[in-house]
Every structure is written in C-alpha cells, then in structure tokens.
Amino acid sequence: VHDSLFCPFSADIISTVEFNYSGELLATGDKGGRVVIFQHEQESKNRPHLRGEYNVYSTFQSHEPEFDYLKSLEIEEKINKIRWLPQQNAAHFLLSTNDKTIKLWKISERDKRAEGYNLKDEDGRLRDPFRITSLRVPVLMPMDLMVEASPRRIFANAHTYHINSISVNSDHETYLSADDLRINLWHLEITDRSFNIVDIKPANMEELTEVITAAECHPHQCNVFVYSSSKGTIRLCDMRAAALCDRHSKFFEEPEDPSSRSFFSEIISSISDVKFSHSGRYMMTRDYLSVKVWDLNMENRPVETYQVHEYLRSKLCSLYENDCIFDKFECCWNGSDSAIMTGSYNNFFRMFDRNTRRDITLEASRESSKPRATLKPRKVSTGGKRKKDEISVDSLDFNKKILHTAWHPKDNVIAVAATNNLYIFQDKLN
C-alpha cells in the first residue's frame, strides 16, 4: 500500500531516473538535455506524521544539441542515462550521457561568501589604491544557499554508435560505457582515452546479427561486468582474463520453447535492461513481456520468471505496427533484493515479491497522486466478462508507458517516470 506525491514537471519527456547511493537525492534526465535533482527533505519535529518529501534541489542543462559535420548527423541532447558516484566529500558527483558524450558533473552547495576585500568594495567596484591605508582580513558571512552544478570532465569522441549504458565500477575509479557494438572502459580522471574491452562489430556489417542493449559492472567485483544483447542472451566477462573481453566467461540463455515460436519471437526476446542485485549473487533481465532473475552460478535458465503483461501476446501484431514492440522497459531491485519493479503501458507499473511470489499492478495517474492517497491494485481483463474494477486489454493506452523506474536503496520509496511527469510513491505509515 502506498501513498503518493506528485511532482509536476516540464513538458519534456523524462528519459532516465536514478537515486544516489544514500537515496537522499533523486536525479532525472529529460529529452531536452536537462538534469533535475530532487532532495529528500528531513522530517520536521512539529509534524512527525508527515514523511519527508522530495523537492527540487538543482536544475541544470547537461547537454546541448550538436551537429556532426563529418557524418551530417544531428546529435540530440536527450539524456540517455545518469549514474551517481559514491559520495566522498560534501559535494555530489554524477555522470550523464547523451548518444555520444559523457559528462562528469559536480553538484556543490555554497552558503557563505567572503566580505571585506582590500581592493574591492562590497558591490564589486575597485577601491582607489591611495585610499587603502590599512589591511583588512576578509570574513565569511552567511548567505542564501546556492547549489552549483559544474562540469568537471567531458568524455567525448569514443563511440561511433549511440551510447545506451554507463556503469560506475565498484573500484570508484573506472566506469563502463556501452553502445550498440562496443564497450569502453574509462578512468574517471582521464578524458582523452578509453580502453575498448568489447567489440562485436563484424568485419562486414551485412553480417551483423545482434547488438549490445545494456551493460553493467558487478556491484562488488571490479573485474566483472555483464552485457545483454538483442538476441536475448547475457554475457558475463572477466577483465582479468584478457584485455579484450570478446570471449565471455559465462553465457546466459534460456532455450526457446518451439511451441510458442512466432514471427515476433526474436523481437520480444531482445533484452532491454540488465541489473545486478545489490548482493551481487543475481541479475535481472527485462525483455518485452517478462522479467527474469538469473543466479550467476546457473547459466542454462533463469531461477525466476515473472510475466509483466502476458495479455499483450495476442496484440503483438498491432504493437509491431505502432512500433511499441521496440519500447525499452527498464527494471530495478528494492534495497534488500526481495522485490523487483518494472513498467508497462497505460501508466501501469508492476511489482513482484520474490519471497511470496505475489505481484501487484499499480497505476501512476493524477487521480492517485493526491498526497496521502492510497494506490489501488489494477487488473486487466482479456475477454469474456469484465469485473467492475477491471480494465479491458482493448482500452489500454499504449502512448502512456512507464519505461523508467527507480527504487530507493534503503527505504520503500519508488520513483516512476510517466512521460513528462515524475511520481514518487512511498510506504504508507500506519
């Protein structure tokens, strides 16, 4: 059971959502190249029954539209991914990327300013040098809090194809970036070179049969990473084995059931997201119709499979015609790895409890977003008689889709991006 709070957002479509390591900050990126950071307000002592809310902390333009004159290509400013770095000092750092360029941003606070300069007045004008007869010691005076975002590094010109993933390594010194055919390893301090660690580009591009769809570093072992493919396979690689990880250490694939094979089988088996569990023991993959949980020690089949919207199997033809079948849904774990969440259509999102195997469908909508409102479970009927609370599969809105979700690393707080609105839901207080 959740209560919700609604953040009206600009007309731009949200393209990524990410909590930082503590969950105190929540970043969203949008198609206009902007990053908006929300901060969790501390609960007030006067009104302890009101849980802390997330309010806008900082907004900045991360990427601008560019034009590649050599290839006559427009490079849009849309933020594809944001990844936070673990906090080392008072400032926060995050990586944001569009299709081609990754930037490292520093977000810092200023609440004091120096006053009492020798050569300048308080309003900034230079003082007459002949009138300066004594030495003044500047003092720090309190001022209104300012949050500044400044770009510290720009990692460019390393990807021929569109970047789909960035992932910070557990050594906190390096990170991966992946495009359709290659994965590069960067050092956070070095911008002018990266190491190509995976390259699946065939000598003849006409022989291309699969592309990389997502990549992620292992949460504890800095030498291990995984990447998923459009063929529905996942490869786990070990950087200790060789400099170029074209040979995988493990290969995860579920054999296809010949009885359910159809024209759309290959398209819907493409993996749109892969995420390690916080423990590092499991990983989760999302394809078009399902979420699968894999044990890293078992390659031949997943240990758990959850149907997200099985009722769409009969609708694949029309979903192919309106291009929805190519939508890339993401998935996420809760802080204790006991539950998982992913999005669907009609602004529905699904949550699965791994212990009880119970699942629930919830809707992110303006009706459910009044503060303290409780979300009601939604059900979809696939034919025959429709119960009064159910919604027919034929009346689902495929333009309303939840592709991006995030779960607070410690608490039961979730963030759900529904087109250009961000919804934040949290556990109901008893």
N, C-alpha and C positions, 0 to 999 in steps of 0.2 A: 504494500500500500504506500502510495507516495502523495506528497503534496507538492505543489509546483509554484514556480515563479517565472514570470515571462519577461524576456528582455527584448523590447522592440529593437529592431536592427535596421541598418540601412537597406536600400533597395538591392544591394549587391548580394549575390548568392554566396553563401558560406561554402568554402571548399576544403577546409580542414579544421579540426577541433582537437586540442591537446592540453591536458593538465600537466603542471610541472610536478617534480618528484615529491613535493610535500602536499600538493593539492591546494595550496594557498592561492595559486594563480591559475587561470584558465585562458589559453590563447586561442583565438580563431583567426583564420586567414580567409580572404574572400577573392572573388574574381577580379575585383578592382585593384588587387595588389596591396591591400591594406591588412595590417595586423591589429586586432583589437584584443587587449588583455584585460581580463576581469580579475578583481581581487576579492577574496573572501573576507567580508567584514567580521570582526570579532563580535561575539555575542555581548550585548550590553547587560550590565548588572541590574539595571532597573527593570528590564523586560527579558528575563532569562527564558521565558517560554518561546520567544521569537528566535529561531535559529539564525545564525549569521547568513547574510545574503551575499551574492556576488555583484559587485558594482564595477563600472568601467574604471580602470586604473590608468591605462595608457592606450593611445591610438596613434599609429604612425604608418606612413607609406613605406612599404618594404621594397616593392619592385615597381618599375615603370615599364610601359610598353616599349619595345625596341624593334629595330628593323635590321635584319641580316642582309647586307647589300650583296654579299657574295652569292648567297643562295636565294635572293629575292624572297625572303620569308619574314613574315611578321612574327615576333615572339611576344606572346601575350603576357600580361603582368600577373595573371592568376597565380595565387599561392597554392602549390600542389601539396606541400607538407610543411609542418612545423615540428621541430623536436627541441625540447629543453635540454640544457646541460645541467648536471647536478650543481647545486649552489655551493660555491667555495667561499664567498665573502658576502658583503652587504648587497652587491649588485647581482642581477639575474642575467643569464645569457641564453639565447635561443638561436637555433639555425632555422632559416626559412628558405624555401626554394620555389622558383617557377620552373618552366620547362628546361631552362639552360643554366641558370646562375644560382648558386647557393650563397647566402649571406649569413654572417655571424653578427648578431645584434647584442648590444649591451644595454640593459634597462636599469637605470640607477636613479636614486632619489636625492634631491637637494632641498634641505630645509633651513640652511644657514647661508648668509652671504657676508663677505668681508666689507667692513666700513672703516673709514679713517685712513685713506691712502694719502701719501705725501704729495704726489704730483697731480692728483685729480681731485675735484670736488665730488660730493655725493651724487650730483647729477651727471657726472662723467666728463665735465669740462676741465681742460688743463688749467692748473693754477699758475699764476705769474711766478716764475722762479725766484724773483727778487723778494717776493713776499714770504717765501718759505724760510722761516727763521728757526724753526725747531723740528726735531724729528718726531713724527707720530708713529705709534705702533698700531697697525690695523687690528681691529677686533672683529670677531664673528658675531653677527646679530641674527636672531631667528627671522625667518621669512616664511611665506606660504609654501607648502610642499609643492615641488616641481618634480615630475617624473620625466626623465630624459631618455630617449632611445637613440643610440648612436651606432652606426655600422662599424664594426671593428675589423672584419675581414671580408673579402669578396673572393669566392672560389668560382672562377669562370673558365670557359673555353676547354672543358674536359669532356663534354658529352655531345656526341653527334646527334643522338636521338633524345626524345623527351624524358626528363627525369621523372620517375614515378615514386621513388622511395629515398629517404635519407634515414640513417640509423646511427645513433651515438654508441660507440663501443664502451664496454664496461671498464676499460683502462682509462676512460675520460680524457684520452689524448688523441684518439683517432675516431673517424666515422666513415661510414659507407655511403655512397650514392649510387643508385642504380637507374639505368634507362632500359629501353626495350631489349638491347643486345649486350650491354656491358655493365660491369660493376667496378667502381673505382674505390680505392682506399685512400683517405686523406689524413694528414696530420692537421690538427686544429690551428697550429701556428704557421703552417706553410701553405701559401695560396698559389704559388706558381707551378706546383707539380703534384700529381697524384699517381698512385700505382694502380694499373689495371689488373684486377685479380680474377675477373671472369670475363671471357669474351666468347659469345656463342654465335658471332656473325659468320655465316658460311662464306667460302671463297666466292661462290656465285649466289647472288641474292635471290635468284629464282628458285634456289633450293631451300629457301627459308621455310621452316615448318612450325617454329614456335618462337615466342618472345618471352622475356622476363617480365613478370607482372608486379612483383613485390619482393623486397629483401629486408632482412632484419638480423642484427647482431644478437648473439646469445646474451642473456642478462648477467651472467657471471663469468663465462669463459671467453676471454677476449680473442681467442684464436678461432672461435666457431661462429659461423653465420649460416643462414638459410636463404634460399630464394625459390620463388614459386614460378610456374610457367603457365602459359595459355593452354597447355595440354593437360592441365590438372595434376602435374607432378611437382614434388618438392625435393630439392637437393640440399643436403647439409654438407658444408665444406669445412675443412680444417686448414687454416693458413700455415700451420706448421709443416704440412706435408709437402707443399710446393709453393713457389712464388705465384704461379698462375694456377688458380683453383678450377681449371676446366674439368679435372677429374674429381667427382664428388666423393665424399666419404660414405654417405648414406643416400639412398634414393627411395622416397616415399611415394607409393602409388597404390590406389585401390583398383583391383581388376574390375573391368566393366561387366555389368550384368547384360549378357547378349539379349535377353528377353525385353529389356527396356530401351534398346538401341533405337535412335531415331535420327532424322536429318539434323536435329538441333543438339545431339549428344555432345559433339566437340565444343560447340559454343558454350553450352551451360556447364561444361566441366572445367572451363578456364577458371583459375583461382584469382580472385580479385584482392585478397588480403591474406597475410600470414602474420601471426603474432605468437611469440613465446609466452608461456605462462611466467608469472613472477618467480616461481620456484626454479624455472629452467628445465623442469622434467618433461613438460608437454609443450606442444604447439598447436595452434588452432588455425584452420584454413577456412575461408569463405568462398564458396562457388555460387552460381546463380540461385540455386534452390535450397542449398543446405550449408550448415556449419559442421566441420569435422574436427574432433580433438584427436591428436596423434601422440602416442608415447614415443619419445625419441629412441627408445630401445626396440621398437617394433615397426618395421618398415612396410610390411605387406598389406596392412589395413589399419584404418583408424580405430581407436578404442571406443569412441563415441561418435554418433552421427545424429544431428538434430535437423529436422525438416523446418525450414523457415516459412515457406509459403508453397507447400506442395500443391495447393489448389490451382496454382498457375501452370501446372504441367499441361493441362488441356488448352491453355491460352498461348502457348509458345509461338504459334503461327502469327497471331496479331502482335505479340510483343516483339517479334522479329521485324515485322513490317514498320512498327513505330520506333524501332531502334532501342527500345527499353532493354532488350535481351543483352545489350552490351553495357548496361549500367554496372558500375564497380562499387559494390557494397563493402564497407569495412566492418570489422568485428573487434570486440575488446573484452578483456577479462576484468572481473572485480578484483579488489586488493588481495583477497585471500585465495584466488583461483577457484572459488567454489561455484561461481556463476559466470555466465557469458551473455553478451548482448550484441545484437546486430539489427540493422534496419530493414524495412520493407516498403511497400507502396501505401498510398492513402494516408501518409504520415504515421503509419504503424511502425512500432519497433518491438522486437521480440527479446524476451529474457528467458534463459534456461538455467534451472538449478541443477548442478551436476550431481548433487547428493541424492535428492529426492526424485530426479528426472521429471520434475514438474516444470511446465513452461507457461508463459503468460504473454498475451499480446496487449500492448498499451498504445494509446494514440496521443501524439503531440498536436494539440489544437488550441485555438484561442478559448474555446469553451472550457477546456480542462485546465487553463492556465491562470485562473484566478487564484491569488495566494490562498493557501490552506485548502484548496480544493483537493479532493481525493480522486485519483485516476481509476476509472472503471475498466476492468478487462474487456477487450473487444473480441468478437468471434465472427468468422466469415463462413457463410453457408455456400455450399457448392451445388445446390439444386434441391428439388423436392420442396418440402415446406420450410419456410423460413421462420425461425422463432423471433419474437418481437425485438430482442436486443441484438439480433444478428444483422450483419450487412451482407448483401449478396455479392458474390465474386464479380458479377457483371456490372456492379455500380462502383467498383473501386476506382479511385482517381490515380492514374499512372503518372500524372505530372507532379503529384505530391509524393516525393520519395525521400527517405532518410538514408543517406549514404554515409554520413559521418557521425560517429558517436564516441563518447569518451567516458571512462569511469574513474572516479576519484581514487587515488592509490590506497587510501586508508578507510574513508567513510563511504556510506551508501548514498553518494551523490553522483548523479549522472548528468552529462550534457549531451543534448540531442540537437543536431542542426537540421531544421526542416526548411529547405530552400533558403530564404533570406531571414529566417527567424531562428534565434537560439533559445532553446528551452532548457531550464535547469530544474531537475526533479530531485527531491531528497526524501529520505525515510520519514514516515510520519512519526511524530512524537506521541507517546501515549499520554 
